[in-house]
Amino acid sequence: MGESIFTLIGRYQYTSEAMIFKGKLESEGIEVYMKDNYTIEANPLYSNAMGGVKLYVKNEDLLSAQEISLQISEVSLDDNNKPIKCPDCGVEQIGMFTSIKDLKSLITFTFSTLLLGIPFRTKHKYRCDKCKFEFK
């Protein structure tokens, strides 16, 4: 089996997040390939199981792509446009995720997804990328 000419540069929970990075890289002349974006667009709940939307660049563009990607902030912001900090460790590397923890939310989620294709009752939380602490 031959050597791959592409390298994974990032994984994103949603296509919209991946598109931000893809757009920035392409504006700098770097060719970008996305994988699993159509499946996740069709059903966003598959994202975690599939490892998210994946962005690939050619091996020769990897270093440039990494430098350009660092220019884009991945920090979650509050309503006042300030970085959200982890209440446990104080780090600003926070990601938002959806959770279904109780029976009522599971039943509502299941029926609304099966009947309408749109989940009505999901809870959003934040998780620190460093210490994995979860908070609202």
VMD Tcl script that builds the backbone (N, CA, C; Angstrom):
set m [mol new atoms 408]
animate dup $m
set s [atomselect $m all]
$s set {name element resname resid chain x y z} {
  {N N MET 1 A 0.848 -1.180 0.000}
  {CA C MET 1 A 0.000 0.000 0.000}
  {C C MET 1 A 0.887 1.234 0.000}
  {N N GLY 2 A 0.592 2.177 -0.860}
  {CA C GLY 2 A 1.417 3.370 -1.013}
  {C C GLY 2 A 1.196 4.395 0.078}
  {N N GLU 3 A 2.075 5.352 0.131}
  {CA C GLU 3 A 1.996 6.426 1.114}
  {C C GLU 3 A 0.868 7.386 0.733}
  {N N SER 4 A 0.150 7.830 1.748}
  {CA C SER 4 A -0.959 8.759 1.518}
  {C C SER 4 A -0.418 10.131 1.128}
  {N N ILE 5 A -1.131 10.806 0.237}
  {CA C ILE 5 A -0.708 12.151 -0.148}
  {C C ILE 5 A -1.470 13.221 0.648}
  {N N PHE 6 A -2.386 12.778 1.528}
  {CA C PHE 6 A -3.167 13.696 2.336}
  {C C PHE 6 A -2.936 13.446 3.822}
  {N N THR 7 A -3.038 14.516 4.599}
  {CA C THR 7 A -2.881 14.435 6.049}
  {C C THR 7 A -4.080 15.079 6.718}
  {N N LEU 8 A -4.584 14.416 7.742}
  {CA C LEU 8 A -5.680 14.959 8.532}
  {C C LEU 8 A -5.183 16.176 9.297}
  {N N ILE 9 A -5.892 17.292 9.148}
  {CA C ILE 9 A -5.474 18.509 9.839}
  {C C ILE 9 A -6.438 18.898 10.956}
  {N N GLY 10 A -7.684 18.393 10.902}
  {CA C GLY 10 A -8.628 18.736 11.956}
  {C C GLY 10 A -9.897 17.921 11.907}
  {N N ARG 11 A -10.525 17.801 13.097}
  {CA C ARG 11 A -11.824 17.132 13.237}
  {C C ARG 11 A -12.759 18.128 13.916}
  {N N TYR 12 A -13.995 18.191 13.425}
  {CA C TYR 12 A -14.958 19.162 13.933}
  {C C TYR 12 A -16.306 18.490 14.121}
  {N N GLN 13 A -17.010 18.859 15.177}
  {CA C GLN 13 A -18.288 18.222 15.471}
  {C C GLN 13 A -19.326 18.523 14.394}
  {N N TYR 14 A -19.318 19.732 13.877}
  {CA C TYR 14 A -20.310 20.131 12.888}
  {C C TYR 14 A -19.637 20.633 11.617}
  {N N THR 15 A -20.339 20.488 10.501}
  {CA C THR 15 A -19.826 20.944 9.218}
  {C C THR 15 A -19.555 22.439 9.227}
  {N N SER 16 A -20.401 23.202 9.920}
  {CA C SER 16 A -20.219 24.661 9.958}
  {C C SER 16 A -18.874 25.046 10.571}
  {N N GLU 17 A -18.430 24.312 11.578}
  {CA C GLU 17 A -17.111 24.581 12.167}
  {C C GLU 17 A -16.004 24.270 11.164}
  {N N ALA 18 A -16.136 23.136 10.496}
  {CA C ALA 18 A -15.128 22.734 9.509}
  {C C ALA 18 A -15.060 23.727 8.359}
  {N N MET 19 A -16.216 24.270 7.974}
  {CA C MET 19 A -16.263 25.213 6.855}
  {C C MET 19 A -15.493 26.502 7.152}
  {N N ILE 20 A -15.452 26.912 8.403}
  {CA C ILE 20 A -14.678 28.105 8.777}
  {C C ILE 20 A -13.202 27.872 8.466}
  {N N PHE 21 A -12.690 26.721 8.899}
  {CA C PHE 21 A -11.276 26.406 8.657}
  {C C PHE 21 A -11.021 26.159 7.172}
  {N N LYS 22 A -11.933 25.456 6.530}
  {CA C LYS 22 A -11.786 25.177 5.095}
  {C C LYS 22 A -11.735 26.481 4.302}
  {N N GLY 23 A -12.634 27.388 4.612}
  {CA C GLY 23 A -12.669 28.668 3.907}
  {C C GLY 23 A -11.398 29.476 4.092}
  {N N LYS 24 A -10.882 29.501 5.310}
  {CA C LYS 24 A -9.642 30.242 5.580}
  {C C LYS 24 A -8.467 29.618 4.831}
  {N N LEU 25 A -8.369 28.309 4.875}
  {CA C LEU 25 A -7.262 27.632 4.183}
  {C C LEU 25 A -7.339 27.835 2.672}
  {N N GLU 26 A -8.529 27.704 2.111}
  {CA C GLU 26 A -8.679 27.900 0.666}
  {C C GLU 26 A -8.410 29.343 0.258}
  {N N SER 27 A -8.741 30.296 1.135}
  {CA C SER 27 A -8.453 31.698 0.811}
  {C C SER 27 A -6.954 31.967 0.774}
  {N N GLU 28 A -6.186 31.096 1.396}
  {CA C GLU 28 A -4.721 31.201 1.394}
  {C C GLU 28 A -4.096 30.304 0.324}
  {N N GLY 29 A -4.932 29.718 -0.536}
  {CA C GLY 29 A -4.431 28.919 -1.649}
  {C C GLY 29 A -4.148 27.463 -1.338}
  {N N ILE 30 A -4.659 26.964 -0.230}
  {CA C ILE 30 A -4.431 25.567 0.145}
  {C C ILE 30 A -5.678 24.756 -0.188}
  {N N GLU 31 A -5.464 23.669 -0.910}
  {CA C GLU 31 A -6.567 22.795 -1.283}
  {C C GLU 31 A -6.957 21.946 -0.079}
  {N N VAL 32 A -8.266 21.897 0.218}
  {CA C VAL 32 A -8.765 21.195 1.404}
  {C C VAL 32 A -9.827 20.183 0.974}
  {N N TYR 33 A -9.787 19.014 1.595}
  {CA C TYR 33 A -10.776 17.974 1.340}
  {C C TYR 33 A -11.505 17.661 2.639}
  {N N MET 34 A -12.835 17.581 2.565}
  {CA C MET 34 A -13.632 17.251 3.745}
  {C C MET 34 A -14.154 15.822 3.617}
  {N N LYS 35 A -14.279 15.152 4.771}
  {CA C LYS 35 A -14.788 13.791 4.795}
  {C C LYS 35 A -15.876 13.690 5.860}
  {N N ASP 36 A -16.913 12.948 5.576}
  {CA C ASP 36 A -18.043 12.665 6.466}
  {C C ASP 36 A -18.961 13.858 6.693}
  {N N ASN 37 A -18.765 14.945 5.972}
  {CA C ASN 37 A -19.607 16.122 6.168}
  {C C ASN 37 A -21.047 15.889 5.709}
  {N N TYR 38 A -21.266 15.156 4.632}
  {CA C TYR 38 A -22.628 14.941 4.151}
  {C C TYR 38 A -23.424 14.053 5.106}
  {N N THR 39 A -22.799 13.046 5.643}
  {CA C THR 39 A -23.469 12.171 6.600}
  {C C THR 39 A -23.850 12.943 7.855}
  {N N ILE 40 A -22.931 13.764 8.347}
  {CA C ILE 40 A -23.188 14.521 9.567}
  {C C ILE 40 A -24.203 15.635 9.321}
  {N N GLU 41 A -24.209 16.207 8.137}
  {CA C GLU 41 A -25.243 17.194 7.808}
  {C C GLU 41 A -26.617 16.535 7.797}
  {N N ALA 42 A -26.708 15.326 7.274}
  {CA C ALA 42 A -27.980 14.614 7.215}
  {C C ALA 42 A -28.458 14.227 8.607}
  {N N ASN 43 A -27.542 13.854 9.492}
  {CA C ASN 43 A -27.902 13.509 10.865}
  {C C ASN 43 A -26.757 13.904 11.792}
  {N N PRO 44 A -26.830 15.090 12.391}
  {CA C PRO 44 A -25.748 15.584 13.250}
  {C C PRO 44 A -25.459 14.697 14.454}
  {N N LEU 45 A -26.395 13.839 14.820}
  {CA C LEU 45 A -26.175 12.967 15.972}
  {C C LEU 45 A -25.115 11.905 15.707}
  {N N TYR 46 A -24.793 11.666 14.454}
  {CA C TYR 46 A -23.761 10.689 14.100}
  {C C TYR 46 A -22.346 11.246 14.287}
  {N N SER 47 A -22.234 12.536 14.518}
  {CA C SER 47 A -20.929 13.190 14.525}
  {C C SER 47 A -19.938 12.547 15.492}
  {N N ASN 48 A -20.337 12.368 16.739}
  {CA C ASN 48 A -19.408 11.789 17.718}
  {C C ASN 48 A -19.042 10.353 17.369}
  {N N ALA 49 A -20.006 9.585 16.887}
  {CA C ALA 49 A -19.740 8.190 16.537}
  {C C ALA 49 A -18.773 8.073 15.366}
  {N N MET 50 A -18.839 9.036 14.445}
  {CA C MET 50 A -18.000 8.986 13.248}
  {C C MET 50 A -16.670 9.716 13.419}
  {N N GLY 51 A -16.505 10.383 14.534}
  {CA C GLY 51 A -15.262 11.132 14.738}
  {C C GLY 51 A -15.311 12.521 14.142}
  {N N GLY 52 A -16.515 13.007 13.834}
  {CA C GLY 52 A -16.685 14.368 13.343}
  {C C GLY 52 A -16.377 14.528 11.870}
  {N N VAL 53 A -16.507 15.769 11.419}
  {CA C VAL 53 A -16.149 16.133 10.047}
  {C C VAL 53 A -14.631 16.266 10.010}
  {N N LYS 54 A -14.014 15.646 9.035}
  {CA C LYS 54 A -12.552 15.629 8.961}
  {C C LYS 54 A -12.066 16.498 7.802}
  {N N LEU 55 A -11.024 17.286 8.064}
  {CA C LEU 55 A -10.396 18.100 7.020}
  {C C LEU 55 A -9.023 17.536 6.716}
  {N N TYR 56 A -8.736 17.410 5.431}
  {CA C TYR 56 A -7.442 16.908 4.969}
  {C C TYR 56 A -6.800 17.938 4.049}
  {N N VAL 57 A -5.476 18.003 4.103}
  {CA C VAL 57 A -4.700 18.825 3.169}
  {C C VAL 57 A -3.598 17.947 2.582}
  {N N LYS 58 A -3.043 18.386 1.465}
  {CA C LYS 58 A -1.924 17.651 0.869}
  {C C LYS 58 A -0.730 17.731 1.808}
  {N N ASN 59 A 0.068 16.676 1.803}
  {CA C ASN 59 A 1.231 16.620 2.695}
  {C C ASN 59 A 2.148 17.832 2.541}
  {N N GLU 60 A 2.339 18.286 1.297}
  {CA C GLU 60 A 3.247 19.414 1.076}
  {C C GLU 60 A 2.693 20.735 1.617}
  {N N ASP 61 A 1.382 20.787 1.893}
  {CA C ASP 61 A 0.758 22.002 2.435}
  {C C ASP 61 A 0.547 21.939 3.945}
  {N N LEU 62 A 0.932 20.852 4.580}
  {CA C LEU 62 A 0.616 20.632 5.990}
  {C C LEU 62 A 1.139 21.736 6.905}
  {N N LEU 63 A 2.411 22.086 6.799}
  {CA C LEU 63 A 2.978 23.101 7.699}
  {C C LEU 63 A 2.301 24.456 7.520}
  {N N SER 64 A 2.086 24.851 6.284}
  {CA C SER 64 A 1.399 26.124 6.019}
  {C C SER 64 A -0.020 26.086 6.562}
  {N N ALA 65 A -0.706 24.969 6.355}
  {CA C ALA 65 A -2.083 24.832 6.823}
  {C C ALA 65 A -2.161 24.897 8.347}
  {N N GLN 66 A -1.192 24.293 9.030}
  {CA C GLN 66 A -1.181 24.344 10.494}
  {C C GLN 66 A -0.972 25.776 10.989}
  {N N GLU 67 A -0.078 26.502 10.363}
  {CA C GLU 67 A 0.166 27.900 10.742}
  {C C GLU 67 A -1.084 28.751 10.523}
  {N N ILE 68 A -1.746 28.565 9.398}
  {CA C ILE 68 A -2.953 29.330 9.085}
  {C C ILE 68 A -4.076 28.974 10.064}
  {N N SER 69 A -4.204 27.696 10.387}
  {CA C SER 69 A -5.252 27.260 11.312}
  {C C SER 69 A -5.090 27.876 12.696}
  {N N LEU 70 A -3.866 28.143 13.089}
  {CA C LEU 70 A -3.625 28.752 14.400}
  {C C LEU 70 A -4.161 30.179 14.478}
  {N N GLN 71 A -4.380 30.806 13.331}
  {CA C GLN 71 A -4.908 32.175 13.302}
  {C C GLN 71 A -6.397 32.222 13.628}
  {N N ILE 72 A -7.067 31.075 13.565}
  {CA C ILE 72 A -8.506 31.021 13.818}
  {C C ILE 72 A -8.728 30.594 15.259}
  {N N SER 73 A -9.480 31.395 15.983}
  {CA C SER 73 A -9.750 31.114 17.388}
  {C C SER 73 A -10.771 29.995 17.525}
  {N N GLU 74 A -10.471 29.024 18.363}
  {CA C GLU 74 A -11.419 27.955 18.670}
  {C C GLU 74 A -12.027 28.162 20.048}
  {N N VAL 75 A -11.868 29.344 20.611}
  {CA C VAL 75 A -12.340 29.627 21.955}
  {C C VAL 75 A -13.839 29.901 21.923}
  {N N SER 76 A -14.587 29.276 22.830}
  {CA C SER 76 A -16.021 29.559 22.959}
  {C C SER 76 A -16.189 30.907 23.641}
  {N N LEU 77 A -17.167 31.690 23.167}
  {CA C LEU 77 A -17.395 33.033 23.693}
  {C C LEU 77 A -18.744 33.110 24.390}
  {N N ASP 78 A -18.830 33.966 25.427}
  {CA C ASP 78 A -20.098 34.173 26.106}
  {C C ASP 78 A -20.910 35.248 25.397}
  {N N ASP 79 A -22.028 35.668 25.995}
  {CA C ASP 79 A -22.904 36.665 25.373}
  {C C ASP 79 A -22.253 38.033 25.248}
  {N N ASN 80 A -21.203 38.289 26.029}
  {CA C ASN 80 A -20.486 39.568 25.973}
  {C C ASN 80 A -19.239 39.493 25.095}
  {N N ASN 81 A -19.123 38.408 24.305}
  {CA C ASN 81 A -18.002 38.208 23.390}
  {C C ASN 81 A -16.669 38.033 24.103}
  {N N LYS 82 A -16.717 37.496 25.316}
  {CA C LYS 82 A -15.508 37.211 26.089}
  {C C LYS 82 A -15.325 35.694 26.164}
  {N N PRO 83 A -14.075 35.238 26.176}
  {CA C PRO 83 A -13.836 33.785 26.229}
  {C C PRO 83 A -14.431 33.159 27.485}
  {N N ILE 84 A -15.054 31.998 27.304}
  {CA C ILE 84 A -15.591 31.246 28.441}
  {C C ILE 84 A -14.441 30.492 29.075}
  {N N LYS 85 A -14.341 30.605 30.391}
  {CA C LYS 85 A -13.269 29.926 31.129}
  {C C LYS 85 A -13.848 28.759 31.918}
  {N N CYS 86 A -13.056 27.712 32.026}
  {CA C CYS 86 A -13.437 26.553 32.820}
  {C C CYS 86 A -13.491 26.959 34.294}
  {N N PRO 87 A -14.607 26.706 34.983}
  {CA C PRO 87 A -14.681 27.063 36.398}
  {C C PRO 87 A -13.788 26.194 37.271}
  {N N ASP 88 A -13.318 25.072 36.748}
  {CA C ASP 88 A -12.478 24.176 37.527}
  {C C ASP 88 A -10.995 24.511 37.407}
  {N N CYS 89 A -10.500 24.707 36.160}
  {CA C CYS 89 A -9.055 24.927 35.974}
  {C C CYS 89 A -8.710 26.290 35.374}
  {N N GLY 90 A -9.725 27.045 34.904}
  {CA C GLY 90 A -9.490 28.390 34.395}
  {C C GLY 90 A -9.027 28.484 32.947}
  {N N VAL 91 A -8.934 27.372 32.248}
  {CA C VAL 91 A -8.485 27.363 30.852}
  {C C VAL 91 A -9.602 27.867 29.948}
  {N N GLU 92 A -9.243 28.484 28.818}
  {CA C GLU 92 A -10.221 29.026 27.884}
  {C C GLU 92 A -10.496 28.090 26.706}
  {N N GLN 93 A -10.104 26.851 26.799}
  {CA C GLN 93 A -10.334 25.878 25.722}
  {C C GLN 93 A -11.592 25.084 26.058}
  {N N ILE 94 A -12.744 25.661 25.697}
  {CA C ILE 94 A -14.033 25.095 26.058}
  {C C ILE 94 A -14.804 24.724 24.793}
  {N N GLY 95 A -15.435 23.567 24.817}
  {CA C GLY 95 A -16.271 23.141 23.702}
  {C C GLY 95 A -17.685 22.896 24.177}
  {N N MET 96 A -18.658 23.121 23.300}
  {CA C MET 96 A -20.051 22.879 23.648}
  {C C MET 96 A -20.469 21.531 23.079}
  {N N PHE 97 A -21.287 20.800 23.843}
  {CA C PHE 97 A -21.792 19.522 23.376}
  {C C PHE 97 A -23.227 19.350 23.835}
  {N N THR 98 A -23.913 18.408 23.241}
  {CA C THR 98 A -25.294 18.120 23.564}
  {C C THR 98 A -25.356 16.828 24.353}
  {N N SER 99 A -26.181 16.842 25.403}
  {CA C SER 99 A -26.298 15.628 26.201}
  {C C SER 99 A -27.757 15.280 26.436}
  {N N ILE 100 A -28.002 14.001 26.573}
  {CA C ILE 100 A -29.321 13.481 26.937}
  {C C ILE 100 A -29.073 12.604 28.150}
  {N N LYS 101 A -29.472 13.098 29.327}
  {CA C LYS 101 A -29.119 12.388 30.556}
  {C C LYS 101 A -30.305 11.778 31.283}
  {N N ASP 102 A -31.515 12.303 31.094}
  {CA C ASP 102 A -32.647 11.751 31.829}
  {C C ASP 102 A -33.623 11.061 30.876}
  {N N LEU 103 A -34.535 10.277 31.449}
  {CA C LEU 103 A -35.471 9.488 30.657}
  {C C LEU 103 A -36.412 10.371 29.844}
  {N N LYS 104 A -36.866 11.465 30.438}
  {CA C LYS 104 A -37.795 12.367 29.739}
  {C C LYS 104 A -37.144 12.946 28.482}
  {N N SER 105 A -35.910 13.396 28.594}
  {CA C SER 105 A -35.238 13.973 27.424}
  {C C SER 105 A -34.946 12.905 26.377}
  {N N LEU 106 A -34.656 11.680 26.799}
  {CA C LEU 106 A -34.409 10.583 25.856}
  {C C LEU 106 A -35.675 10.239 25.075}
  {N N ILE 107 A -36.796 10.117 25.776}
  {CA C ILE 107 A -38.058 9.778 25.110}
  {C C ILE 107 A -38.471 10.888 24.147}
  {N N THR 108 A -38.424 12.134 24.607}
  {CA C THR 108 A -38.789 13.263 23.750}
  {C C THR 108 A -37.871 13.348 22.542}
  {N N PHE 109 A -36.598 13.179 22.780}
  {CA C PHE 109 A -35.615 13.224 21.704}
  {C C PHE 109 A -35.885 12.131 20.676}
  {N N THR 110 A -36.130 10.917 21.135}
  {CA C THR 110 A -36.353 9.781 20.241}
  {C C THR 110 A -37.598 9.985 19.385}
  {N N PHE 111 A -38.714 10.337 20.020}
  {CA C PHE 111 A -39.954 10.521 19.264}
  {C C PHE 111 A -39.876 11.695 18.302}
  {N N SER 112 A -39.305 12.794 18.732}
  {CA C SER 112 A -39.230 13.951 17.834}
  {C C SER 112 A -38.298 13.676 16.661}
  {N N THR 113 A -37.238 12.922 16.884}
  {CA C THR 113 A -36.323 12.573 15.798}
  {C C THR 113 A -36.985 11.602 14.818}
  {N N LEU 114 A -37.673 10.596 15.359}
  {CA C LEU 114 A -38.323 9.611 14.494}
  {C C LEU 114 A -39.491 10.209 13.714}
  {N N LEU 115 A -40.288 11.045 14.355}
  {CA C LEU 115 A -41.478 11.574 13.698}
  {C C LEU 115 A -41.203 12.796 12.833}
  {N N LEU 116 A -40.342 13.677 13.315}
  {CA C LEU 116 A -40.144 14.931 12.612}
  {C C LEU 116 A -38.733 15.120 12.072}
  {N N GLY 117 A -37.810 14.317 12.552}
  {CA C GLY 117 A -36.433 14.466 12.105}
  {C C GLY 117 A -35.677 15.577 12.813}
  {N N ILE 118 A -36.358 16.263 13.749}
  {CA C ILE 118 A -35.727 17.371 14.478}
  {C C ILE 118 A -35.860 17.111 15.970}
  {N N PRO 119 A -34.768 16.987 16.692}
  {CA C PRO 119 A -34.877 16.781 18.132}
  {C C PRO 119 A -35.322 18.064 18.841}
  {N N PHE 120 A -36.312 17.940 19.731}
  {CA C PHE 120 A -36.823 19.111 20.434}
  {C C PHE 120 A -36.191 19.326 21.803}
  {N N ARG 121 A -35.878 18.272 22.486}
  {CA C ARG 121 A -35.395 18.444 23.856}
  {C C ARG 121 A -33.979 17.892 23.986}
  {N N THR 122 A -33.026 18.745 23.874}
  {CA C THR 122 A -31.644 18.374 24.130}
  {C C THR 122 A -31.044 19.437 25.023}
  {N N LYS 123 A -30.102 19.043 25.823}
  {CA C LYS 123 A -29.454 19.969 26.736}
  {C C LYS 123 A -28.046 20.248 26.233}
  {N N HIS 124 A -27.666 21.499 26.286}
  {CA C HIS 124 A -26.326 21.886 25.861}
  {C C HIS 124 A -25.492 22.186 27.094}
  {N N LYS 125 A -24.279 21.694 27.090}
  {CA C LYS 125 A -23.332 21.936 28.166}
  {C C LYS 125 A -21.988 22.298 27.546}
  {N N TYR 126 A -21.105 22.758 28.391}
  {CA C TYR 126 A -19.736 23.037 27.983}
  {C C TYR 126 A -18.825 22.003 28.630}
  {N N ARG 127 A -17.720 21.683 27.941}
  {CA C ARG 127 A -16.724 20.758 28.484}
  {C C ARG 127 A -15.349 21.356 28.241}
  {N N CYS 128 A -14.553 21.376 29.291}
  {CA C CYS 128 A -13.180 21.864 29.197}
  {C C CYS 128 A -12.353 20.853 28.413}
  {N N ASP 129 A -11.618 21.340 27.415}
  {CA C ASP 129 A -10.774 20.452 26.613}
  {C C ASP 129 A -9.578 19.932 27.402}
  {N N LYS 130 A -9.186 20.661 28.453}
  {CA C LYS 130 A -8.006 20.263 29.223}
  {C C LYS 130 A -8.360 19.273 30.331}
  {N N CYS 131 A -9.275 19.685 31.242}
  {CA C CYS 131 A -9.557 18.838 32.411}
  {C C CYS 131 A -10.846 18.028 32.272}
  {N N LYS 132 A -11.595 18.227 31.179}
  {CA C LYS 132 A -12.825 17.498 30.863}
  {C C LYS 132 A -13.969 17.799 31.837}
  {N N PHE 133 A -13.876 18.883 32.600}
  {CA C PHE 133 A -14.943 19.297 33.504}
  {C C PHE 133 A -16.139 19.773 32.684}
  {N N GLU 134 A -17.366 19.347 33.057}
  {CA C GLU 134 A -18.577 19.732 32.344}
  {C C GLU 134 A -19.363 20.735 33.189}
  {N N PHE 135 A -19.894 21.760 32.520}
  {CA C PHE 135 A -20.668 22.792 33.217}
  {C C PHE 135 A -21.660 23.426 32.257}
  {N N LYS 136 A -22.653 24.158 32.839}
  {CA C LYS 136 A -23.680 24.828 32.025}
  {C C LYS 136 A -23.253 26.210 31.639}
}
mol reanalyze $m
mol bondsrecalc $m
mol representation Tube
mol addrep $m
